[in-house]
Amino acid sequence: MSHPIKTMPNSATINTRSKVALVTGASSGIGRASALALHSAGFIVYATARDASSLQGLANWGLRTLPLDVTDEASMMRAVADIEADGHPVGVLVNNAGYGLNGPIEELELSEVRREFETNVFGLLRLCQLVLPGMRRAGWGRIINIGSVGGSFTAPGAGAYHASKYALEAINDALRCEVQNFGVDVTLVKPTGVYTAFDKKIAGTMPDTGPDSPYLAFKTNHMRVTRAMFTPGRNTAGIIRPEQVAAVVVQAALARRPRTRSVVGLSGHLYLALRRLLSDRAWDRLMATQFPVSSASE
Ligand SMILES: NC(=O)c1ccc[n+]([C@@H]2O[C@H](COP(=O)([O-])OP(=O)(O)OC[C@H]3O[C@@H](n4cnc5c(N)ncnc54)[C@H](OP(=O)(O)O)[C@@H]3O)[C@@H](O)[C@H]2O)c1
């Protein structure tokens, strides 16, 4: 069986300081594709996931695997310490672990919003803190954060998820300036919609508050539109494959001067241009056509 991802090994351009890459959320989707692509490009990849048994396939390809839950301080510290104990600091950190949370703001459980931020934001920030001492000592490092085009515009019914991705924009910009002098580059990768397990998982997060919910029609419409958006062959609105995002991750790891932000996918560029062009009210009207709030407009 051939390796599923054929990214060109280009070891001449890999900085020799540390070829060790740590990828979070590598059990599926973008994380799995990025781990494989970095491995193909010559990195020593530590693929991590909450349940390490989900990484067996990657282990069979020769990747190293570790358990890592980005909401668990002890788990994060152990993973970074285990990698450093193998002899090298983490050279490339790919902060990929994350998930979507849907629901109208009024109906969101605060505990769910906190869990979203623990995973998508605080876990990412903490891992940066844990790997940076090693990167500073080495005088070289690459931090690659998986944001989203949804960190530059917001769709109704996904406010909590967008808020978490907006937060990454600020963390990325601050961190980039703070660590540049230590030889560490920071890149925010911003994919458009990607075919992964993401949309199936997000579908289950819409709060079910019963038939009397004032948002019932909106939620029903929202779930229908989201499902259609990710259904291949229908109104897919430019959904891309995880390997396309992985290729950009590898570029960010290898480039002499990595990009500060990389939007991945043509539809992502289109959404961003539209958002820049439209006033808030005009954007609201566009969103209302996409996610109608009443059943009358279905
Ligand atoms: N798919 C899209 O349309 C899209 C678009 C833009 C950005 N993104 C971003 O891309 C990233 C990857 O998502 P994906 O599309 O590849 O979805 P995915 O296939 O569902 O992968 C998400 C990964 O995150 C992991 N994860 C979730 N909670 C975790 C935790 N507490 N600790 C460690 N790992 C955890 C999951 O692991 P488990 O197996 O343990 O659940 C899984 O490996 C996310 O940050 C997402 O926001 C996705």
The ligand as an ORCA input file, in Angstrom:
! r2SCAN-3c Opt
* xyz 0 1
  N     -13.705     21.128      8.604
  C     -13.881     22.418      8.406
  O     -14.801     22.842      7.664
  C     -12.948     23.416      9.059
  C     -12.874     24.707      8.505
  C     -12.025     25.639      9.090
  C     -11.283     25.280     10.194
  N     -11.389     24.012     10.732
  C     -10.583     23.719     11.913
  O      -9.727     22.637     11.625
  C      -9.368     21.974     12.831
  C      -9.488     20.467     12.621
  O     -10.835     20.138     12.350
  P     -11.249     19.034     11.276
  O     -12.071     19.718     10.262
  O     -10.077     18.241     10.843
  O     -12.273     18.174     12.134
  P     -12.136     16.707     12.784
  O     -11.901     15.703     11.708
  O     -13.334     16.580     13.639
  O     -10.818     16.796     13.667
  C     -10.777     17.488     14.874
  C      -9.688     16.915     15.716
  O      -9.615     17.657     16.956
  C      -9.540     16.714     17.990
  N      -9.966     17.202     19.297
  C     -11.168     17.677     19.688
  N     -11.139     17.997     20.993
  C      -9.873     17.715     21.433
  C      -9.199     17.819     22.680
  N      -9.826     18.271     23.779
  N      -7.892     17.439     22.758
  C      -7.249     16.971     21.664
  N      -7.841     16.812     20.473
  C      -9.138     17.193     20.353
  C     -10.396     15.555     17.515
  O     -10.024     14.410     18.261
  P     -11.051     13.308     18.809
  O     -10.925     12.234     17.817
  O     -10.515     12.964     20.138
  O     -12.419     13.969     18.885
  C      -9.945     15.462     16.073
  O      -8.747     14.765     15.947
  C     -10.273     22.543     13.914
  O      -9.553     23.480     14.691
  C     -11.371     23.236     13.127
  O     -11.941     24.322     13.835
  C     -12.196     23.089     10.171
*
